[in-house]
Amino acid sequence: MATRYWMVSLPVQSSSSNLWSQLQDSISKQSFDTPLYRFNVPSLRVGTLDSLLSLADDLLKGNAFVEGVTHKIRRQIDELERSSGVDAGALTVDGVPIDSYLTRFVWDEAKYPTMSSLKEIVDGIHGFVAKVEDDLKVRVAEYNNVRSQLSAINRKQSGSLAVRDLSDLVKPEDIISSEHLVTLLAVVSKFSQKDWLSSYETLTDYVVPRSSKKLFEDNEYALYTVTMFSRVADNFRLKARERGFQVRDFEYDPETQDSRKQELQKLAHDQETMRTALLQWCYSSYGEVFSSWMHFCAVRVFSESILRYGLPPNFLACVLAPSQKSEKKVRTILERHCSAANSVHWRSEDEVGAMAGLAGDTDAHPYVSFTINLV
C-alpha cells in the first residue's frame, strides 16, 4: 500500500473523458510504476467568489487539523497494539481498506448533502472531527490513569529492596510478634552481608542469637529478618543505620496483603478492558475521521480548482502515488496536460516555489496539487 498520494486537478479543454484517456496513456508510457486513479468530486454549490476566497484559508488550516487528528488516532492504535505485543490490524472505512477508499472515493450524500454550502460542509466536518478529538483525549486520559496506577504498584513490587513493597516476600512464619518479641526486616547491601551476619547480634542488647534469616536477594540488596525484645527495637534501628543497614518499616497483615492483591488484579483487569475498548473505539473512529478527511479533500480540490481555472467548474480530479524517483517525471507529464499559456506562466514560478511546493503549496504548480500522507 502506498502511504503518500498526490491529489491533483487539471483544467478540461474538450472533455473529461478525453483528458483522462490522454493522462492514462502518458502515465503508462512514461511513468508506468505510478498508480493513477480518478477522484470523483460531486457537483457542489459554488457560492460567490468572495465566499470561495474566504474559505481558502479555512480549507488549508482545516485540512491540517483533520489530517492531524487522523494521524493522532493512528498513532494511538499503534501504541495500544504494541503494548499488547500484537501487530496493528488493517485500517478501514466501513470495512474498506483506507487506500481503496481513497482511490475509489464516493461522496456520501446522506452525510454531506451537496445542496449545502461549502462552508456548511467544511464546518460540519471540522465540528465532528473536533468532537472525536475531545473524546479521544478523555478516553486516553482515563486509560493512562489506570495504567499509571498499575505501573506504580508494579514498580513497588519490582524495584530494589530499598523501596519495593515487601509484603509478597514475607511469609507469616518469618515474623514473630508477641508481647515482648518483635521481628524487624533489614535491607543489607550484597557486599555487606558478612558484616551484617557478624555484627547484628551485638548492635544492641537483647537481640535473639542466630535469629537472622535471609528471605530474598536482588542485584543490590539482601533482605534479612532479625528478632529482639520490643523495647530495644528503636535503638537497634538507630545502630543499624549507623552501620549502613536499612531497617524497613513493615507490619504483616494478611487482610492488607489480600486487599493489595485484589487491587492489583482489578487494575490489571480494568487496564485490559479499557485497552480493548479504546482500541475498538480508535479503529471505528479512525474510519469515520478518515472518511471526513477525504470529503474535506474533495471540497478543497473543488474550491481550489474553481479559483484556479474559473467558472463553470470544468476540471479532472485524480489521485496518483508516484515513487520518489518518478516525481519529477510525473510533474512534467501533469504540466504538459495544462494549457500552454498556463505552463509557460508557471514554469518560472516552479523553480522559485520549489520548496513551497514540497510543503504542499498549490501555487507552485500550474494545476491544483496537494499531498495526502496516510501515515
NUBASE-396734 format. One record per residue (C-alpha): residue number from 1; residue in one letter; z, x, y. Coordinates in Angstrom, 3 decimals. Layout:
// residues N
lodo_nunu_up_east_north
NUM_A_Z_X_Y
...
This chain:
// residues 375
lodo_nunu_up_east_north
1_M_0.000_0.000_0.000
2_A_-0.917_1.270_3.448
3_T_2.020_1.426_5.849
4_R_0.090_1.821_9.101
5_Y_-2.610_-0.547_10.326
6_W_-4.714_-0.933_13.426
7_M_-5.229_-4.410_14.806
8_V_-8.372_-4.434_16.945
9_S_-10.723_-6.896_18.572
10_L_-14.331_-6.306_19.561
11_P_-16.421_-8.345_22.020
12_V_-19.047_-10.527_20.322
13_Q_-22.572_-10.208_21.757
14_S_-24.548_-12.506_19.459
15_S_-22.429_-13.935_16.637
16_S_-19.137_-13.025_14.953
17_S_-20.737_-13.020_11.503
18_N_-23.409_-10.528_12.602
19_L_-20.857_-8.239_14.236
20_W_-18.621_-8.452_11.147
21_S_-21.526_-7.524_8.865
22_Q_-22.508_-4.601_11.083
23_L_-18.933_-3.345_11.248
24_Q_-18.503_-3.607_7.483
25_D_-21.748_-1.714_6.974
26_S_-20.762_1.054_9.424
27_I_-17.283_1.500_7.943
28_S_-18.537_1.533_4.345
29_K_-21.186_4.155_5.122
30_Q_-19.278_6.449_7.478
31_S_-15.631_5.936_6.519
32_F_-15.670_4.388_3.056
33_D_-11.965_5.128_2.453
34_T_-10.891_2.865_5.364
35_P_-9.858_-0.641_4.261
36_L_-11.211_-3.304_6.646
37_Y_-10.091_-6.931_6.854
38_R_-10.936_-9.792_9.138
39_F_-7.942_-11.140_11.064
40_N_-8.254_-14.858_11.645
41_V_-6.959_-15.797_15.090
42_P_-6.987_-19.548_15.779
43_S_-8.291_-21.129_18.953
44_L_-5.198_-21.077_21.156
45_R_-4.620_-22.607_24.586
46_V_-5.747_-20.124_27.202
47_G_-3.991_-21.489_30.282
48_T_-4.602_-19.791_33.610
49_L_-5.437_-16.166_34.288
50_D_-2.118_-15.809_36.138
51_S_-0.225_-17.075_33.102
52_L_-2.041_-14.548_30.872
53_L_-1.263_-11.698_33.240
54_S_2.405_-12.642_33.489
55_L_2.537_-12.942_29.704
56_A_1.119_-9.434_29.176
57_D_4.420_-7.628_29.835
58_D_6.342_-10.163_27.743
59_L_3.988_-9.524_24.843
60_L_4.490_-5.750_24.946
61_K_8.276_-5.988_25.174
62_G_8.473_-8.895_22.763
63_N_6.362_-7.103_20.168
64_A_8.663_-4.069_20.307
65_F_11.683_-6.358_19.845
66_V_10.270_-8.344_16.917
67_E_8.970_-5.189_15.233
68_G_12.384_-3.543_15.723
69_V_14.235_-6.436_14.054
70_T_11.745_-6.366_11.165
71_H_12.434_-2.663_10.565
72_K_16.177_-3.179_11.009
73_I_16.239_-5.744_8.179
74_R_14.096_-3.493_6.007
75_R_16.467_-0.547_6.541
76_Q_19.405_-2.789_5.644
77_I_17.658_-3.762_2.402
78_D_17.051_-0.098_1.559
79_E_20.703_0.755_2.253
80_L_22.026_-2.116_0.124
81_E_19.730_-1.263_-2.777
82_R_20.593_2.427_-2.515
83_S_24.337_1.692_-2.640
84_S_23.832_-0.082_-5.958
85_G_21.527_2.597_-7.351
86_V_18.587_0.183_-7.584
87_D_15.106_0.697_-6.177
88_A_14.228_-1.744_-3.406
89_G_12.199_-4.725_-4.570
90_A_8.850_-5.828_-3.168
91_L_8.988_-7.306_0.317
92_T_7.163_-10.621_0.530
93_V_6.421_-13.619_2.729
94_D_6.801_-16.750_0.595
95_G_6.058_-14.675_-2.498
96_V_3.038_-12.902_-0.970
97_P_3.325_-9.081_-0.561
98_I_3.541_-8.184_3.123
99_D_0.344_-6.101_3.129
100_S_-1.555_-9.031_1.581
101_Y_-0.006_-11.425_4.084
102_L_-1.194_-9.203_6.942
103_T_-4.704_-8.659_5.628
104_R_-5.168_-12.339_4.643
105_F_-3.326_-13.833_7.596
106_V_-3.476_-17.597_8.074
107_W_-1.945_-19.219_11.164
108_D_0.936_-21.617_10.381
109_E_0.002_-24.687_12.403
110_A_3.117_-26.601_11.327
111_K_5.471_-23.931_12.642
112_Y_3.432_-22.875_15.685
113_P_1.175_-25.745_16.895
114_T_-1.928_-24.342_18.558
115_M_-1.687_-27.047_21.213
116_S_1.468_-25.354_22.534
117_S_1.059_-22.938_25.416
118_L_1.035_-19.226_24.618
119_K_4.356_-18.821_26.444
120_E_5.956_-21.577_24.344
121_I_4.799_-19.876_21.142
122_V_5.978_-16.447_22.313
123_D_9.356_-17.790_23.499
124_G_9.785_-19.697_20.244
125_I_9.152_-16.580_18.153
126_H_11.433_-14.464_20.345
127_G_14.239_-17.031_20.166
128_F_14.000_-17.354_16.390
129_V_13.981_-13.582_15.815
130_A_16.895_-13.099_18.240
131_K_18.905_-15.658_16.242
132_V_18.101_-13.826_12.997
133_E_19.187_-10.532_14.562
134_D_22.509_-12.054_15.686
135_D_23.043_-13.487_12.212
136_L_22.271_-10.074_10.692
137_K_24.870_-8.390_12.902
138_V_27.581_-10.876_11.875
139_R_26.783_-10.652_8.154
140_V_26.588_-6.846_8.162
141_A_29.864_-6.590_10.094
142_E_31.633_-8.813_7.534
143_Y_30.227_-6.802_4.648
144_N_31.087_-3.452_6.258
145_N_34.640_-4.645_6.941
146_V_35.254_-5.321_3.237
147_R_33.511_-2.091_2.286
148_S_35.699_-0.125_4.723
149_Q_38.880_-1.654_3.307
150_L_37.786_-0.767_-0.213
151_S_36.811_2.757_0.830
152_A_40.210_3.261_2.489
153_I_42.014_2.254_-0.719
154_N_39.742_4.423_-2.845
155_R_40.336_7.384_-0.553
156_K_44.058_6.918_-1.004
157_Q_43.585_6.940_-4.769
158_S_41.151_9.828_-4.896
159_G_42.422_12.105_-2.131
160_S_44.650_15.117_-2.649
161_L_48.192_14.629_-3.931
162_A_49.466_15.348_-0.425
163_V_48.126_11.992_0.826
164_R_46.944_9.808_-2.066
165_D_48.680_6.755_-3.470
166_L_50.878_7.882_-6.370
167_S_51.542_4.509_-7.972
168_D_48.788_4.908_-10.585
169_L_50.110_8.363_-11.601
170_V_53.759_7.463_-12.180
171_K_54.983_5.538_-15.229
172_P_58.321_3.669_-15.468
173_E_59.710_6.270_-17.903
174_D_59.092_9.046_-15.355
175_I_61.586_7.602_-12.887
176_I_65.384_7.446_-13.129
177_S_67.054_5.200_-10.578
178_S_70.678_4.357_-11.087
179_E_73.861_4.044_-9.062
180_H_74.304_7.818_-8.973
181_L_70.982_9.386_-10.011
182_V_67.559_9.391_-8.356
183_T_64.190_10.917_-9.250
184_L_62.099_12.439_-6.480
185_L_58.403_13.352_-6.557
186_A_57.438_16.797_-5.275
187_V_53.916_17.922_-4.385
188_V_53.601_21.636_-5.099
189_S_50.691_23.937_-4.329
190_K_48.913_25.024_-7.517
191_F_49.684_28.608_-6.663
192_S_53.408_27.915_-6.092
193_Q_54.215_26.234_-9.397
194_K_56.080_29.240_-10.803
195_D_58.131_29.405_-7.626
196_W_58.943_25.688_-7.953
197_L_59.981_25.896_-11.581
198_S_62.224_28.903_-10.932
199_S_63.891_27.517_-7.801
200_Y_64.105_23.701_-7.836
201_E_67.440_23.658_-9.748
202_T_69.107_25.776_-7.053
203_L_67.679_24.254_-3.886
204_T_70.857_22.190_-3.630
205_D_73.864_21.284_-5.756
206_Y_73.846_18.547_-8.367
207_V_70.221_18.872_-9.471
208_V_69.811_17.917_-13.128
209_P_68.771_21.099_-15.017
210_R_65.340_21.129_-16.623
211_S_64.630_17.678_-15.160
212_S_61.324_18.641_-13.516
213_K_58.213_17.411_-15.299
214_K_54.580_17.810_-14.227
215_L_52.825_14.436_-14.043
216_F_49.420_15.328_-12.598
217_E_47.375_18.174_-11.134
218_D_44.309_18.175_-8.871
219_N_42.283_21.008_-7.300
220_E_45.007_21.864_-4.788
221_Y_48.366_20.495_-5.869
222_A_50.560_19.564_-8.812
223_L_52.902_16.568_-8.897
224_Y_56.401_17.164_-10.312
225_T_59.446_14.957_-10.839
226_V_62.969_16.191_-10.251
227_T_66.238_14.282_-10.849
228_M_69.531_14.727_-8.988
229_F_72.529_12.916_-7.672
230_S_71.568_10.405_-4.991
231_R_73.939_11.847_-2.412
232_V_72.108_15.218_-2.298
233_A_68.569_13.781_-2.122
234_D_68.223_14.173_1.661
235_N_69.468_17.764_1.539
236_F_67.050_18.517_-1.313
237_R_64.137_17.176_0.736
238_L_65.096_19.467_3.625
239_K_65.456_22.571_1.443
240_A_62.218_21.808_-0.397
241_R_60.294_21.534_2.869
242_E_61.674_24.912_3.965
243_R_60.236_26.433_0.769
244_G_56.827_24.780_1.305
245_F_57.287_21.928_-1.197
246_Q_56.472_18.378_-0.070
247_V_58.704_15.579_-1.357
248_R_56.757_12.314_-1.228
249_D_58.456_9.025_-0.435
250_F_57.988_6.823_-3.461
251_E_59.650_3.753_-4.876
252_Y_58.483_2.453_-8.231
253_D_57.848_-1.296_-8.028
254_P_55.845_-2.953_-10.824
255_E_55.144_-6.013_-8.683
256_T_53.749_-3.882_-5.851
257_Q_51.564_-1.977_-8.319
258_D_50.182_-5.194_-9.787
259_S_49.586_-6.532_-6.294
260_R_47.652_-3.396_-5.320
261_K_45.520_-3.567_-8.464
262_Q_44.736_-7.228_-7.809
263_E_43.886_-6.445_-4.188
264_L_41.579_-3.642_-5.282
265_Q_39.874_-5.847_-7.872
266_K_39.464_-8.662_-5.339
267_L_37.992_-6.345_-2.713
268_A_35.588_-4.832_-5.267
269_H_34.537_-8.337_-6.341
270_D_34.207_-9.503_-2.724
271_Q_32.124_-6.453_-1.826
272_E_29.687_-7.009_-4.677
273_T_29.459_-10.747_-3.974
274_M_28.820_-10.124_-0.274
275_R_26.334_-7.320_-1.035
276_T_24.329_-9.631_-3.292
277_A_24.435_-12.498_-0.776
278_L_23.500_-10.204_2.132
279_L_20.648_-8.677_0.143
280_Q_19.230_-12.104_-0.745
281_W_19.524_-13.184_2.878
282_C_17.783_-9.978_4.047
283_Y_14.862_-10.460_1.655
284_S_14.423_-14.059_2.791
285_S_14.877_-13.276_6.497
286_Y_12.547_-10.286_6.321
287_G_9.727_-12.552_5.143
288_E_10.406_-15.051_7.933
289_V_10.623_-12.393_10.641
290_F_7.545_-10.555_9.336
291_S_5.590_-13.823_9.438
292_S_6.789_-14.373_13.018
293_W_5.713_-10.836_13.894
294_M_2.180_-11.400_12.581
295_H_1.909_-14.649_14.573
296_F_3.112_-12.691_17.605
297_C_0.371_-10.110_16.959
298_A_-2.184_-12.912_16.758
299_V_-1.106_-14.216_20.178
300_R_-1.199_-10.676_21.523
301_V_-4.696_-9.881_20.275
302_F_-5.903_-13.282_21.572
303_S_-4.483_-12.890_25.096
304_E_-5.431_-9.211_25.449
305_S_-8.973_-9.956_24.266
306_I_-9.406_-12.595_26.978
307_L_-8.006_-10.260_29.639
308_R_-10.355_-7.525_28.393
309_Y_-13.551_-9.495_27.650
310_G_-13.163_-12.625_29.779
311_L_-13.735_-16.318_29.056
312_P_-14.690_-18.143_26.962
313_P_-12.852_-16.441_24.062
314_N_-15.545_-14.709_22.022
315_F_-14.259_-11.752_20.053
316_L_-13.888_-10.473_16.498
317_A_-10.365_-9.535_15.406
318_C_-9.837_-7.320_12.405
319_V_-7.290_-5.086_10.703
320_L_-8.020_-1.543_9.494
321_A_-5.986_1.065_7.654
322_P_-7.697_4.421_8.307
323_S_-6.300_7.621_6.872
324_Q_-5.159_10.195_9.407
325_K_-8.228_12.364_8.832
326_S_-10.528_9.349_9.350
327_E_-9.011_8.076_12.585
328_K_-11.384_9.832_14.993
329_K_-14.436_8.769_12.990
330_V_-13.266_5.138_12.892
331_R_-12.579_5.154_16.634
332_T_-16.158_6.301_17.220
333_I_-17.507_3.505_14.996
334_L_-15.438_0.862_16.821
335_E_-16.521_2.172_20.206
336_R_-20.143_2.032_19.162
337_H_-19.768_-1.691_18.470
338_C_-18.689_-2.367_22.040
339_S_-21.267_-2.928_24.756
340_A_-22.951_0.239_26.010
341_A_-21.580_-0.277_29.522
342_N_-18.063_-0.534_28.208
343_S_-18.416_2.590_26.089
344_V_-19.696_4.705_28.982
345_H_-16.949_3.424_31.250
346_W_-14.156_4.050_28.781
347_R_-15.202_7.327_27.209
348_S_-13.782_9.462_30.029
349_E_-10.616_7.363_30.050
350_D_-10.225_8.023_26.347
351_E_-9.671_11.707_26.992
352_V_-7.243_11.100_29.852
353_G_-5.303_8.490_27.963
354_A_-5.373_10.028_24.511
355_M_-1.619_10.443_24.275
356_A_-1.083_6.960_25.627
357_G_-3.483_5.663_23.010
358_L_-1.411_7.200_20.256
359_A_1.574_5.316_21.631
360_G_-0.312_2.043_21.291
361_D_-1.705_1.736_24.829
362_T_-4.633_-0.678_24.503
363_D_-6.186_0.631_27.750
364_A_-7.013_3.940_26.075
365_H_-9.988_2.354_24.285
366_P_-12.946_0.175_25.284
367_Y_-11.668_-2.504_22.890
368_V_-8.293_-4.090_22.217
369_S_-6.312_-1.945_19.788
370_F_-2.677_-1.583_18.811
371_T_-0.837_-0.183_15.820
372_I_1.250_-2.044_13.242
373_N_3.733_0.132_11.355
374_L_5.112_-1.598_8.279
375_V_7.896_0.983_7.825
